[in-house]
Amino acid sequence: SGVLAGKHELTVTSIATASTIGAKTTYANRVQALNLSGDLTFTVGANSFTVNVTSTDTLDSIRDKINQAANNTGVTAGIVGGTDQNGQNTYSLVIASSKTG
């Protein structure tokens, strides 16, 4: 079969891991229309899918569109909340891929 009998040593120099990214932009309200529009295209490996965002979409609705896309290729969207230096609520969209490689 082409493999020599005996002891073989294998060194792993890197491991493919799943990825998570967060948006730099934060919003004070997760359920208020963002007045943004356009397409968000996600590519995982050789597979892609696109979600259309309209001006009436909110952080919550964009998250739901991504997670519920029929052709979603392993992307999960979430919302992270926090507070700014003035104690005001802030929210941002976070995208994660469960796929590695």
N, C-alpha and C positions, 0 to 999 in steps of 0.2 A: 504493500500500500504506500510505499515511499517514505515511511517514518522509521527511523532507526530504533531498534530496541535499546533500552537503557533509561537512565535518568535524564530528564529534560527540565530546564529552568525557564520560567517565563516571567518577564518583568513587565508590569503594567505601568505605562508612563502617563496615561491620562484616561479619564473615565468620562463618557458622555453623560451629561446630567440634564434634567429638565430645567427650563428657564422661566423666570418671572421678571416682568418689567412693570414699572409704575409710571404713570404720567407725571410730568413735572408740574403741570397746571393743577391747581386746587380750586374747588368751588365751595361757596358757603352753604349751598343747599343741594341736596342730591335729588330732589323731586321737582325742581324748577327747570323750565325749558332753557336750554343752553344757547339757543340761537346759532347753532352750528349745523352745517350740512356738507355732505360729501360721502364718499365711499371709504370704508376701512377694509383693507385686504390683509388677510392673515395667511402666511405660508409656513407650513410645517413639513419639512422634507420636500418632497416633490408635489405635495397637495396644497391647494389654496382654497379659500372661500372669502366672499365679500359680504359685508353688512352695509346697508345704506342707512345713513344718519340724516334725519331731517331737522329743520329748525325747531320743531316742537319736542324733540327728544330730550330726555333728562339723563343723568348718570345712571339711574335705575333702569330706564328703558333701553339704553345702549348696552348695559350689562346683560339684560335679558335677551336682546336681539342676538348678541354674540353667543350666549350659552344655549339658545334655542335654535340656532341656525341649523337647518336640515342637513347641510353639507359640512358642518363643523368638523375639522380634522384633528381634534384633540386640544383645543384651546378653551380655557376657562377664564371668565371675567369675574372680577369682584370689585368691591368698593371698600377703600380703607378710609377710616375717619380719624380725625385728630383735632388738635387745637393749635391755633397760631400764637404768636407772642403776645397777642392782646386777649387771649382766652376765647377767641371766636372759633366756632366749629369749622373744620375744613374737611373736604372729601375729594378723593381722587380715584380714578379708574386704575385697576391693576389687572394685568393680563398674565396668565400662566399657561405653559404647555406641559402636558403630562408625557409627551413624547421625548425620547432622547436620541442622540446620534446625529 
